[in-house]
């Protein structure tokens, strides 16, 4: 028993061998689709378990680290991390005056340092926005959406190329994937072409030397195979490598260390002078909340949210799925999936095999009327391959989408799971809730009539397990309103009364033996920018400069800042005994002293002195400053 479709041509219908080949080809094509789906999900980047807590920074730059810990995807946070890293490497300076943050272009990068293409892109952007070599942080906004999108795309491409060159990332499809997918698809197309050829589909009764021959189906199959493999190339994506997974695990250990440091998430961008590259990596890893939110590159990123559900700030990713009935009632998705499956399944099984040969016969008759030639027949075959190939692909995709809807709807009928946590993001009518157990969450779509909510609310949601359809929603506790915007500990310290610096040219001459005059940029204390501190700077134009800053904080606030300093790894700062209550020697040039809530910072840059000699001079200057009466906060 065969499938007989009279078309007025030499087509004899699918029967016997042609029917067996047609069924085999269809089965092989279904196998190829299943194989493709399996390899797609099997090659999805997997996050490794975090390594042990560590302070050791690897060779990867912050932008590449951001890619690794975000499932091999570059986020906007990587741009902010790159900016902070450039400041840590002295290409830029980040200074804070009260609530104002200023970025300055500097000419003294670390010796032997060089910039990658994406780092140069950030530097060029800062230079383009800096007037007089400085700009407020708000001026670094990327502008309109079109310009910003192109800028981020170029940045992300450069970061991906860097990750590939370091063998930390690779394309999704391996050589084995290409070989297996190519062989199965070729077998499916060969069986279908053989079925069409054996049934003489498309062959005219009045055969001529230039008429369509059964063997032409093999040429059409070859063209279809090439087009499909080219389409796979356009689906390239990143995935992990063994080296990338190992590096990711190590950086997750660094993130655990940074998140365990008290007050690290409250550090402002100007703290890069103290924490150096650790702050840049904290931004890349999602462990430096205050710095990240203060920088424009990562502002208003719908895919990033900050959560304190676990008690400490952590950055999580937010997804916004739309397809396959997401957010809709399961029964409606089930019925819609059933209707799509019946409709497109019927088209694929019954209507398509009738329309294809009938249309081919009409087209051949029209071509015969105007005169057949080899070129015209080849063009017609190519046209049919493209048009009906796209139609078949479209029908197959819609059929698969219908089946997915059907299964997801059936699985979710009368089933619910509870989600309880804090609202961490509201965006375009969607709400993301973090329960403190995941690093990635899904933004819910609330049906009409649900109560309004805002960031920080503690909520309880009943949703379906696969479609995330919200069945009920309850605000357990509203976020506590504040009379003023929340500020970090260091910003609170900036509100304290600043003390006047005590250094004078005469005192400097007595201590250093040098004639140092006040510099015009007296307010720019580059070594350690204390927000809210008054400062002075002196120099002689021969590479000898001294800066001093002093301010006082209210009781209790100094301890928070001290925890951040004492948590620094040893190579970022060394303790100094015998002066004040606590003292640190930072970067071989800055002496920071705390004594009963009074903070004094001395920056000593002398061209002819080594580190120990600079420290000795800085101690004398700090002692002279601390000899003045304390300033009340």
Secondary structure, DSSP 4 states (H G I P E B T S, - for coil): --B----SSS---B-THHHHHHHHHHHHHHHHHHHHHHHHHHTSPPPPPP--------SS-HHHHHHHHTTS---THHHHHHHHHHHHTTSEEEEEETTEEEEEE-S-PPTT----HHHHHHHHHHHHH-BTTEEEGGGG---SHHHHHHHHHHHHHHHHHHHHHTTSEEES--HHHHHHHHHHHHHHHHHHHHHHHHTTTT--SS--TTS--TTHHHHHHHHHHHHHHHHHHTT--EEE-HHHHHHHHHHHHHHHHHHTSTTGGG--GGGHHHHTHHHHHHHHHT--HHHHHHSGGGTT-TTEEEE-TTSS-EEEEEE---STTTTS-HHHHHHHHHHHHHHHHHIIIIIHHHHHHHHHHHHHHHHHHH---HHHHHHHHHHHHHHHHHHHHHHHHHHHHHHHHHHHHHHHTT--EEEEEEEEEEETTEEEEE-SS-SEEEEEEPPTTPPP--TT-EEEEEE-TTT--EEEEEEEEPPPP-SS----HHHHHHTSPBPPP---HHHHHHHHSS--EE-TTTT---SS--TT-EEEEEE-SSS-EEEEEEEE--TTHHHHHHHHHHTS-GGG-EE--SSSSEEEEETTTEEEEEETTEEEEEEEE-TT--HHHHHHHHHHHHHHHHTSPPPP-
